[in-house]
């Protein structure tokens, strides 16, 4: 760790760190990328990110690449086409990639099923003053629902398997539902995996009765010029859980890891990354340092998912496999 305040780091400091990192890449073969002067970064594109589509996100990633190359001759190769988190985990474990953007649930899975995993957390996204955010079950405001019982036998949309774990966790924490051992598989009549923006719009168009969504995402989803959040309300929420993380292979050169950490934790106020600062501004966020222990809430939730059979029920009831 550098142990210095972001505000005290001048552009020249970051530039020197990037140059040092580039030198490390040039003279060592620790990177898994095809060329020693490149870092392979897996960024499986969500279909949207804070209300923006994949094409615009790709544009930002290209600008990020250009900034790093011009500042320090460091080249990052983004891999955006991995079709599952298990494949991203496998690429990290087999040294086919160096760094990856990853929801903490899948990090917890990697560490749980492989005690010798080489995957380590590098940075976590902080919004406001916290690295944790809840996820909620949302319903339409005009539906008049007051409690969970009001949506029994309804349909629910969710973005991925981590949201399924969150949904099951909400049920497990509800005194009445847990008392009678009621879980989502018997409570809801239908399930669908759909990206966050589409799920929110489906709720407004009454093609689903509930969705699982993070409040931070909901704030940035609009229909025309009107925020969809105006017509959607939370019915029940999870405990705050750690936000999305960036992970790396632990056998990467430590100087390179520290340089990348320095860049990430200062991107929010460093001019060369001005196109990406849009995300930091609208979410009032920044990347910050993270440890394995910081991710314990997700680690515990994943352990519950394994012991409770939630991963199997996701495949059976949500994916229909």
Phi, psi and omega in degrees: 000150180273332176064031179232148183292140180303321184294338184270357183268117180277163181304322180298325179297313179295321180298319178294322178297320179294320179296319178297318179297319179298321179295319178301316181296324185289322186263357179236165179247027184286338180286143180277352182292165184298322180251146185288348179259020180233147174249132176267125186234111178278122179226074181301114188292124165290159180290349177201161179210111184051044175088358182253147183275172184299324182296319179289322177297318177301321178299316179296321180296321178295322178292325176296316177302313182297320180297315180294321181292319181287328182283319189218011183056033176260127182252130176246129176259112178274132175250110187248003189252009176297131187263006175202153178291332177298324178290322177297315178301316180297322179294322177292314184293331182260013175064031174268351173212163187254320188222152179208144169279132188205130169298139186300335180303320183282330171298314179301320179296315181300316181287329181290311186276347178224090181302338179262016181306142178266003183279131181227149178284137181253314182207157178229148181276127180250130175248129185064240181248011186230147174265005181239147177215147176277168165239149186228156168271116183255147176226168177289140179296321184283356178283339177074017179291137182247333181212175184299324182301335181291341181249014178301138182071013177273182179256148180225139175250143178214153188280332185192185183292327178296325177292328176296320177296318178299315180301315178295325178295322177297317179296319181294331181274349180279120185304316183288314182294317180290328179302320182259013177056042178268124178240172184302331184293331179257346183276316182264155180263344182202150182227150176208135175271120184211143182298163190301312181296315180295324178297316180297320179289324177299323178295316180293328179273006174065030174263000170212162183258340181203156176222158174252123189205150174276137179305325182296322177291316185301325182300336187253007178266125183236157172235108191071240176247011184251126178298132178294338180300337180296334183249011184233138181229149177282139178258323177204148183229156176280171168293152177302133181238150180304143181285181182300150183234168168244131183243165179215168174278132186292343179270008172294153177301128186298326178295322178292318179301314181294324178294318178296320178297320179297316179297310183300316185283359178236005180299330186293341181229018182253123190303328183294343180250035187299329180293324180280343181294344175303316180296317181297322183292313186286337179257000183051047187234179178193158171278141180219168182295152182213151175238169177301320181295331178297337185264010184306320179303321178286324178298317178295319180294320178294322177299320176296323180296320179292310183292329181271358180073020183292327180294322178290320181291332176297314180294319185284310189267325183270312181272343179069031181266000000 
